[in-house]
Amino acid sequence: MRWIDYWNSDSPIYVSERHKTLHYQGIARDTAALLAELGAGATARVLDYGCGEALSAERVARSIGELVLCDGAPAVRDRLAARFSGAARIAVRSPAEVAAEPPGRYDVILVNSMIQYLTRVELDGLLAQWLRGLAPGGTLALADVIPPDVSAATDALALMRFGGQGGFLAAAVAGLVRTTFSDYRKLRGTLGLSRYSEAEMTAALEAGGFEARRRRPNLGHNQARMTFLARPTDAPHG
């Protein structure tokens, strides 16, 4: 099994429906705040690459011109297409469709909690694609990047805190037990997760043609992970 096969299945990564709902509400809230920080207004075109279920995407789309949701799992795209079929500002695309788009299409490209599932070769290839896809002055945001010193135990503690705050602590405990025997744990052990220090991620972005900096806070509840903002090196400075 590959990571894409896992995400194309009925994956039990969320410990309960409440966990899933609160997770996506939090990501949408933080994404909307980030877009406002970047000055992405009513005409901005935003690509959410590796978007997952994007349950609260309408909150993000509310203040921009267009939100394109892209995910590599066909089953996820089918659910997205059904969920947002009546949303005028939201479109669903496959990675191949996004790769075939004309250059300079997006003002912001967001990649949240996906880098850990890519090899360095895959990351470098996508950085080239994202660089091509950005409009002049556009921004690439890489979120939820895992540092080398963040373990599964650290992630588990972050989930427990989130569960305590969100009212699903018991489900979080039960979910962590299930995860021990799940395909996710097996894949994490066999395929591993890609991890980058702040310096390593900045260097990878600079090698890909970007100027980069870490942005605090990280998107989502796990503040042990990192967010980076990157602009093409030849972008105009304001």
Order of alpha helices (4+ residues) and beta strands (2+ residues): alpha-alpha-beta-alpha-beta-alpha-beta-alpha-beta-alpha-beta-alpha-alpha-alpha-alpha-beta-beta
